[in-house]
């Protein structure tokens, strides 16, 4: 959870990492052809959380108090800003101050994993109000999984005493490549039935708000950076669980690539594979060798009771030597691939997340061992390889931040203000 008010203000200003084209969301918002309302410019000033008087705002914007008042009233009608405690008097009547009402509206963050759902309702400062998890296989298909999202989200809104009218946007992470413009999964290897499915459309039919969809590891990179590394402009977030992938932030921008598959390191071949088939159709992919299920298969071949990544974690925590050795080797395999990535993009921080990190330092120690032995010292002299501070919450945090960035963007604020005066259909 984001706690510090000043830190929250800073995070909300750092929209560049999102770099999102709103999943073609203009078709939903009705933004085409709309001019700026002027209120959005005012809101961008107030979204840092610091209260200001009308006079301060008028001077900052170079506008008359009457014009600023009209824009404030529009934002108040939307419930986005409001009055706070009175300013310190200067000898005359104290001036009222206006500030962002972070708790007035909410967004929904949805993390869809290979075998789980995590959802959180958060306010506009990123504070989680309610959250829940459910075990469900993504392989059950989009209708089943997204209907579960609808049910859980409706329950969370009710528990937080909110309605769908308080919801401004939904952010969703899925475990596969996404066509960012439309929010549709593209040939996701572990998501049968999801290829080309209109995820935003399904959720919009139920909640009638903009829906932003991205690859789950991109979402995790966004969440981890906002929470733990706001000043770092070159970062990789590596998720190792049922699958393996990376979210890449370079020069402060999330990199998705031409077709949404940037960071798909799980299907890079490693030397130790020995002909292990991967579900993508190739042999010796990193994911087929070093993911949770892959390590479980190796331990099962040695006679241990291991069928899932969770079983691997259990065995390591119980001190089984074979499990510790297998996890350490999996870390080396991941490190082999990361050493090439480091030479290519030169990050200053690599964050390791996903369920395999629950094995403790054994896994990350293997990564560091391979990275530092295979990479030139110049590229690693300042490199930090660390475990995720957000843990298994990185995905839902990032999804929430993606929704917040969109909900508070100038385009979205303009659309909402224009909607106040739009003629009713009839």
C-alpha positions in Angstrom: 0.0 0.0 0.0 1.2 3.5 -0.7 1.2 5.4 2.6 3.2 8.6 2.5 1.1 11.5 1.2 4.1 13.3 -0.4 5.3 10.1 -2.0 1.9 9.4 -3.4 1.8 12.9 -4.9 5.1 12.2 -6.6 4.0 8.9 -7.9 0.8 10.3 -9.4 2.8 12.9 -11.3 5.0 10.3 -12.9 2.7 9.3 -15.8 5.4 8.8 -18.3 6.0 5.2 -17.2 2.5 4.3 -18.2 2.9 5.5 -21.8 -0.5 4.0 -22.5 -2.5 4.6 -25.6 -5.7 3.8 -23.6 -6.4 0.5 -25.4 -8.3 2.4 -28.1 -10.4 3.7 -25.2 -11.4 6.8 -27.1 -14.1 4.8 -28.8 -15.6 4.4 -25.3 -15.0 7.8 -23.9 -16.2 9.8 -26.9 -13.1 11.8 -27.0 -12.9 12.2 -30.7 -13.5 15.9 -31.7 -13.8 17.2 -28.2 -11.9 20.3 -27.3 -10.2 20.7 -24.0 -12.5 21.8 -21.2 -9.9 23.8 -19.4 -10.8 22.0 -16.2 -8.3 19.3 -17.0 -5.4 21.7 -16.8 -6.6 22.9 -13.4 -7.0 19.3 -12.3 -3.4 18.4 -13.3 -2.2 21.1 -10.9 -4.4 19.9 -8.0 -3.7 16.2 -8.5 -0.4 16.5 -6.5 -2.6 16.7 -3.4 -1.5 20.1 -2.2 -4.4 22.4 -1.3 -4.5 25.8 -3.0 -6.7 28.9 -2.9 -8.6 30.3 -5.9 -6.1 33.2 -6.1 -3.1 30.8 -6.2 -4.7 28.8 -8.9 -5.7 31.9 -10.9 -2.1 33.2 -10.7 -0.6 29.8 -11.6 -2.8 29.5 -14.7 -2.9 33.2 -15.7 -6.7 33.3 -15.6 -9.3 35.4 -13.8 -10.8 34.1 -10.6 -14.2 33.8 -12.2 -12.9 31.5 -14.9 -11.0 29.4 -12.3 -14.2 29.3 -10.2 -16.2 27.8 -13.1 -13.6 25.1 -13.7 -13.4 24.3 -10.0 -17.2 24.0 -9.9 -17.1 21.5 -12.8 -14.5 19.4 -11.0 -16.5 19.6 -7.8 -19.6 18.4 -9.6 -17.6 15.3 -10.7 -16.5 14.8 -7.1 -12.8 15.0 -7.9 -11.9 18.1 -5.9 -13.3 19.8 -2.8 -12.8 22.3 0.0 -10.3 21.5 2.7 -9.4 23.3 5.9 -9.2 27.1 5.7 -6.0 28.8 4.8 -4.0 30.7 7.4 -5.6 34.1 7.7 -3.6 37.1 6.5 -5.6 39.8 8.3 -8.8 39.6 6.3 -11.3 36.8 5.7 -9.6 33.4 5.4 -9.6 32.0 1.9 -11.0 28.5 1.2 -8.5 26.0 -0.2 -9.3 23.4 -2.8 -7.6 20.0 -3.2 -7.9 16.6 -4.8 -10.5 14.4 -3.1 -8.6 11.2 -3.5 -11.2 9.1 -1.7 -14.2 10.4 -3.6 -13.8 8.0 -6.5 -12.2 4.6 -7.0 -10.5 2.4 -9.6 -10.3 -1.4 -9.9 -7.1 -3.3 -10.3 -7.3 -6.9 -11.7 -4.3 -9.3 -11.8 -5.2 -12.4 -13.8 -2.5 -15.1 -13.4 -2.2 -18.6 -14.7 -4.0 -20.0 -11.7 -5.3 -17.1 -9.7 -7.2 -13.8 -9.7 -6.3 -10.8 -7.5 -8.5 -7.8 -7.3 -8.3 -4.5 -5.4 -10.5 -1.5 -5.2 -8.3 1.6 -4.6 -8.8 5.3 -4.2 -7.1 7.8 -6.5 -4.0 7.9 -4.3 -3.4 4.2 -4.8 -4.6 3.2 -1.3 -6.2 -0.2 -1.3 -9.7 -0.1 0.2 -10.7 -3.7 -0.4 -9.0 -6.7 -2.0 -9.6 -10.4 -2.6 -8.1 -13.4 -4.3 -9.5 -16.5 -5.9 -7.9 -19.7 -7.3 -9.0 -20.2 -10.9 -7.2 -21.5 -14.0 -6.9 -19.0 -16.8 -7.2 -22.1 -19.1 -10.9 -22.2 -18.3 -11.4 -19.5 -20.9 -12.2 -15.8 -20.9 -15.9 -16.0 -20.2 -15.5 -18.1 -17.1 -12.5 -16.0 -15.7 -13.9 -12.6 -16.6 -17.3 -13.5 -15.1 -15.5 -14.3 -11.9 -13.8 -10.9 -12.1 -17.3 -9.3 -12.5 -18.6 -11.1 -9.4 -15.6 -10.4 -7.3 -15.4 -6.8 -8.3 -19.1 -6.2 -7.6 -18.6 -7.7 -4.1 -15.6 -5.5 -3.4 -17.4 -2.4 -4.4 -20.3 -3.3 -2.1 -17.9 -4.1 0.8 -16.2 -0.7 0.3 -19.6 1.0 0.2 -19.2 2.1 -3.3 -21.3 1.8 -6.4 -20.4 1.4 -10.1 -21.0 5.2 -10.3 -17.9 5.7 -8.1 -15.7 3.6 -10.4 -13.6 5.6 -12.9 -11.5 2.9 -14.6 -10.3 -0.7 -14.5 -6.8 -1.9 -15.1 -6.2 -5.5 -16.0 -3.0 -7.6 -16.3 -3.1 -10.9 -18.2 -0.4 -13.6 -18.5 0.3 -13.3 -22.2 1.1 -10.8 -25.0 -1.5 -8.1 -25.5 -2.2 -5.9 -28.5 -2.0 -2.7 -26.6 -4.2 -0.6 -28.8 -7.2 -2.8 -28.3 -6.5 -4.7 -25.1 -6.9 -8.1 -26.8 -4.6 -11.0 -26.0 -2.4 -12.1 -29.0 -1.7 -15.9 -29.3 -1.0 -16.2 -25.5 0.7 -19.6 -25.0 -0.9 -20.5 -21.6 -4.3 -18.9 -22.3 -6.3 -21.2 -24.6 -9.4 -19.5 -26.0 -8.2 -16.0 -25.2 -6.6 -15.1 -28.5 -8.3 -11.9 -29.8 -10.9 -11.9 -27.1 -12.3 -8.5 -26.4 -11.4 -8.2 -22.7 -12.1 -4.5 -22.4 -15.5 -4.9 -24.1 -16.6 -7.7 -21.8 -15.8 -5.7 -18.7 -17.2 -2.4 -20.1 -20.5 -4.2 -20.7 -20.8 -4.7 -17.0 -19.2 -1.6 -15.5 -19.4 1.0 -18.2 -16.0 2.6 -17.5 -12.7 2.6 -19.5 -10.8 -0.7 -19.2 -7.0 -0.8 -19.7 -5.4 -4.2 -20.4 -1.7 -5.1 -20.5 0.6 -8.1 -20.1 0.8 -9.0 -16.4 4.6 -8.5 -16.2 4.3 -5.0 -17.7 1.7 -4.3 -15.0 4.0 -5.7 -12.3 6.9 -3.5 -13.5 4.7 -0.5 -13.4 3.5 -1.3 -9.8 6.9 -2.1 -8.5 8.5 1.0 -9.9 5.8 3.3 -8.6 5.9 1.7 -5.1 9.6 1.0 -4.6 11.7 2.7 -7.3 10.1 6.0 -8.4 13.5 7.6 -9.2 14.8 4.7 -11.3 14.4 5.1 -15.0 16.0 1.8 -16.2 14.5 -1.2 -14.6 13.5 -4.8 -15.3 10.9 -6.7 -13.4 11.2 -10.5 -13.9 8.3 -12.7 -13.0 9.1 -16.4 -12.4 6.1 -18.5 -11.6 4.1 -20.8 -13.9 5.6 -18.8 -16.7 8.6 -16.5 -17.0 8.6 -13.0 -18.4 10.0 -9.5 -18.0 8.6 -6.0 -17.9 11.1 -3.4 -19.1 11.3 0.2 -18.2 13.9 2.1 -20.2 14.5 5.9 -19.9 11.4 6.1 -17.7 9.0 4.4 -20.3 7.5 1.0 -20.3 8.7 -0.8 -23.4 6.1 -3.0 -25.1 7.7 -3.5 -28.5 6.2 -3.5 -31.9 3.8 -6.4 -31.3 3.5 -6.4 -27.5 6.0 -9.1 -26.8 9.0 -7.1 -25.5 10.3 -8.9 -22.4 9.1 -12.4 -23.4 12.3 -13.9 -22.1 10.6 -17.2 -21.1 11.1 -18.4 -24.7 14.8 -17.8 -25.1 16.7 -21.0 -25.4 19.1 -21.9 -22.5 22.1 -24.3 -22.8 21.1 -26.7 -20.1 17.8 -27.8 -21.5 18.8 -31.1 -22.9 15.8 -31.2 -25.4 13.0 -30.3 -23.0 9.9 -29.5 -25.0 8.1 -26.2 -24.3 4.4 -25.6 -24.8 5.3 -22.9 -27.4 6.6 -25.7 -29.7 10.3 -25.1 -29.3 12.9 -27.0 -27.2 14.9 -25.8 -24.1 13.1 -22.6 -23.5 13.9 -20.9 -20.2 10.3 -21.4 -19.1 10.5 -25.1 -19.8 13.6 -25.4 -17.7 13.4 -22.9 -14.8 9.7 -22.1 -14.1 7.9 -23.4 -11.0 6.3 -26.4 -12.9 9.5 -27.2 -14.7 11.5 -27.4 -11.4 8.6 -29.5 -9.9 9.0 -31.9 -12.8 12.7 -32.3 -12.2 12.1 -33.0 -8.5 9.4 -35.4 -9.3 11.8 -37.3 -11.5 14.0 -37.7 -8.4 11.2 -39.3 -6.5 9.9 -36.2 -4.6 6.3 -35.3 -4.2 6.3 -32.1 -6.4 3.6 -31.2 -9.0 3.5 -27.4 -8.8 5.6 -24.4 -8.0 3.9 -24.3 -4.6 5.2 -27.8 -3.9 8.7 -26.6 -4.9 8.5 -23.7 -2.4 7.2 -26.2 0.3 10.1 -28.6 -0.2 12.7 -25.8 -0.1 11.2 -24.3 3.0 11.3 -27.8 4.6 15.1 -27.9 3.8 15.1 -30.7 1.1 18.6 -30.6 -0.4 17.5 -31.7 -3.8 14.9 -28.9 -3.9 17.4 -26.3 -2.8 19.9 -27.4 -5.5 17.2 -27.4 -8.2 16.0 -23.9 -7.3 19.6 -22.6 -7.3 20.2 -24.1 -10.7 16.9 -22.6 -12.0 18.2 -19.2 -10.8 21.4 -19.8 -12.8 19.3 -20.5 -15.9 17.4 -17.3 -15.4 20.7 -15.4 -14.8 22.1 -16.8 -18.1 19.3 -15.1 -20.0 19.4 -12.0 -18.0 23.1 -11.5 -18.6 22.3 -11.0 -22.3 19.5 -8.6 -21.4 21.8 -6.6 -19.2 24.3 -6.2 -22.1 21.5 -5.1 -24.3 19.5 -2.6 -22.2 21.8 -1.9 -19.2 19.2 -1.6 -16.4 20.2 -0.2 -13.0 17.8 -2.5 -11.1 16.5 -6.0 -11.8 13.5 -6.9 -9.5 12.7 -10.6 -9.2 9.0 -11.4 -8.5 6.6 -14.3 -8.8 6.0 -17.3 -6.7 9.5 -18.8 -7.1 10.9 -15.9 -5.0 9.1 -17.5 -2.1 12.0 -20.0 -2.0 14.1 -17.3 -0.5 17.6 -16.3 -1.3 18.4 -19.6 -3.0 16.8 -18.6 -6.3 18.1 -15.0 -6.4 21.6 -16.2 -5.4 21.6 -18.5 -8.5 20.6 -15.5 -10.6 23.4 -13.3 -9.2 25.9 -16.0 -9.6 25.3 -16.4 -13.3 24.8 -12.7 -14.0 28.1 -11.6 -12.4 30.1 -14.4 -14.0 28.7 -13.8 -17.5 28.4 -10.0 -17.7 31.2 -7.4 -18.1 31.9 -5.5 -14.9 31.0 -2.2 -16.4 27.4 -3.3 -16.9 27.0 -4.6 -13.4 29.1 -2.2 -11.3 26.0 -0.4 -10.1 23.4 -3.1 -10.8 21.0 -4.1 -8.1 19.3 -7.5 -8.3 16.6 -7.6 -5.6 13.5 -9.5 -4.6 10.2 -7.7 -5.2 9.1 -5.5 -2.3 5.5 -5.8 -3.4 5.6 -9.6 -3.5 2.6 -11.2 -5.0 0.8 -7.8 -4.9 2.9 -6.2 -7.6 0.4 -7.1 -10.4 -2.7 -5.8 -8.7 -0.8 -2.6 -7.6 0.3 -2.0 -11.2 -3.1 -2.6 -12.6 -4.5 -0.1 -10.1 -1.9 2.5 -11.1 -2.6 1.9 -14.8 -6.3 2.7 -14.1 -5.4 5.7 -11.9 -3.1 7.2 -14.6 -5.9 6.9 -17.2 -8.7 8.1 -14.9 -6.7 11.2 -14.0 -5.3 11.9 -17.5 -6.2 15.2 -19.2 -8.2 13.4 -21.9 -10.3 11.6 -19.4 -11.0 14.6 -17.3 -12.0 16.6 -20.4 -14.3 13.8 -21.4 -16.0 13.7 -18.0 -16.4 17.5 -17.9 -17.8 17.6 -21.4 -20.2 14.9 -20.3 -21.7 17.2 -17.7 -23.1 19.5 -20.3 -23.7 17.0 -23.2 -27.3 16.9 -24.3 -29.2 13.8 -23.3 -29.8 11.3 -26.0 -33.4 11.1 -27.1 
